[in-house]
């Protein structure tokens, strides 16, 4: 028997007037429940070309699905790989993997998540039951991605399964009981959503970088990259009690944010970042290093070198130190200007890495390993990752957001989209 259904599953009372009162939801919810509507979404058309258009409504397809009305969704630095045409993302796909919103409908097999819950979804789409999920490796679910030889799936992302993204009015969430993190009551506040939405990806991923690097209280930590993930890796290291956190970048607005949270800004356009880190650590090197740049790393002069930050970290981190890599690297990069990089390879300083006895942890973040604990920190206001938010736009303004964020224009450090128009 196929679990896929021709029509959505509906429960009596799955959308309640008291839940939706005062939120401008009633008429839209009624339209969704009675079918035949379209939703607005951000659609990938080709390199540096996206459009906001009407597409068929997301809907319940399996009994274990939930339907979420998206209230806040982010443009992620990882989205830019697709936006720039550096992946094999097919045209017509809805983008967006950093999503939160309100549950407006649930399938018959959903027991824990309720209509009216405010939820944030890990970017990992995972089944919760396979061998990897049972070990907490939800970024490498063996079921969610049907492609042969692949493990791991995500919303609206190239090569990460067939799931539509959440830069849209609605999102279908598979295995909803497992994939929905139910948020505290204050998540209905649009201002609080600026913090909670970071639980979908970048806050857990920044934390993951520090876990891979084994950051402990009193450590000196070097973070390469002051994009959203790098800044939240630095923020995570500070929360963990690091002695000194050094953040390498060359964009003044990002370096200002690093300084704002108590990190030491290192401008690699002015002098060697390795030399600056060694100077900050009395020539010893950082105890831990975090890589938050990825395969499109480039020198201040603009030349792209996939292994640039990896090699700089080898030379920045002390003998016996540890490195955590969360910047995206891919098996093939056809759009690269370098023949080696086209094959997904990079000239890594392995000799020095081995000689210094360093260790390295890599890979995508298993968001569910951290999101509940980080949610608690946000609820108590012991963590406020929204410090990096620079712009909040409507869905119709998404092309402007992508263009400015991709260009690294001054002041565009993190862009949030609100499909319901609230800001």
Secondary structure, DSSP 8 states (H G I E B T S, - for coil): --S--SS----TTSS-HHHHTTTT-HHHHHHHHH---EEEEEEEEETTEEEEEEEE-----STT-EEEEEEEEEE-HHHHHHHTT-S---TT-B---SEEEEEEEE-TT--S--TT-EEEE-SB---S-SHHHHTT-GGG-SSS--STT----BTT-TTS-S---SSBSEEEESSHHHHEEE--GGGGSHHHHHHHGGGGTHHHHHHHHHHHTT--TT-EEEEE--SHHHHHHHHHHHHTT-SEEEEEES-HHHHHHHHHTT-EEEETTTS-HHHHHHHHTTTS-EEEEEE-S-TT-B-TTS-B-TTHHHHHHHHHEEEEEEEEE-S---S--TT-SSHHHHTT-----HHHHHHTT-EEEES---GGGTHHHHHHHHHTTS--GGGG--EEEEGGGHHHHHHHHHTT-TT-S-EEEETTS--
